[in-house]
Amino acid sequence: MQTKVKHLAVVMDGNRRWAKKKGLPSYRGHQAGVQALETLVRACNERNIPYLTVYGFSTENWGRTKSEVNWLIKIIIAAIKKYTVLLDKEGWRLQIIGRLKDFPKSTQSLFDKSMDQLKNNQKGVLTIALSYGGRDEILRAVEKAKKQTGKLTEKSFAALLDTRELPDPDLIIRTGGVVRLSNFLPWQSIYSELYFSPILWPDFNAKSLDQALKEFSKRQQNLGK
């Protein structure tokens, strides 16, 4: 399928509900979600979508039970190791954004090692938002801006954001039937097309993506002009 989408962003929602429907512990849903993202990376590569950004773990997620947070961190570590191999085969880079200092030092080192290993790949970029909140990102950028001189513009401020190396998303998909963005890319999403899918994230596949891209192709973007 030909698409004008260059940057796709996804709120991967529904892992826990997927597990509950199947009578499984919640961590099994998150593990299934890891596989769904692997499928999506391949699908984006096949459809020439070079930028994929996903919401992996929010700043609010730290408020979940300690046992679930510990499981999530274990799953994130395993996922990063798995994606590093996958992305290298696909010729993609890895970028991890958010308040990464919230993670243990060993986990931060893994993030750095994986990103460094893939830094020379040119075909695409997978960006995973971890311990990420859009308002937190903006506040961190404001703190950086306060230390700079000269006139602050939209362009110069955007250069202080975690996503400074990325174009704004053309399309944002949220799975799981919830119709909101939940603090995901508030600065970057002002002209993004939004697509809300009832499909729980672990069941979202290449066919699901094509349905979203088909809907996107019907929309007219004039960017306020």
TAZIFEN-V735505 format. One record per pair of residues at least 4 apart in sequence whose C-alpha atoms are under 6 Angstrom apart, sorted by the first residue. I is the first residue (numbers start at 1). J is the second residue. Records with the same first field share a line. If there is no record, write none. Layout:
# TAZIFEN-V735505
I->J / J
This chain:
# TAZIFEN-V735505
5->170
6->49 / 50
7->51 / 52 / 169 / 170
8->52 / 169 / 171
9->52 / 53 / 54 / 172
10->54 / 172 / 173 / 174
11->55 / 174
12->175 / 201
13->175 / 176 / 201
14->18 / 176 / 200 / 201
15->29 / 30 / 201
16->26 / 29
18->29
19->24 / 26 / 29
20->24
32->202
33->202
36->202
43->206
44->49
45->49
50->124
51->124 / 125
52->126
53->126 / 127 / 128
54->128
55->129
56->129 / 130
57->130 / 131
58->131 / 132 / 133
59->131 / 132 / 133
75->79
79->83
80->84
83->87
87->91 / 92
91->121 / 123
92->121 / 123 / 124 / 125
93->118 / 119 / 121 / 125
94->115 / 125 / 126 / 127
95->127
96->127 / 128 / 129
97->129 / 162
98->129 / 130 / 131 / 132
99->131 / 132
115->119
133->183
134->183 / 184 / 185 / 186
141->160 / 161
153->157
158->164
159->164
168->188
169->192
170->192
171->192 / 193 / 194
172->194
173->195 / 196
174->196
175->196 / 197 / 198 / 199 / 200 / 201
176->198 / 199 / 200
177->197 / 198
185->189
204->208
210->214
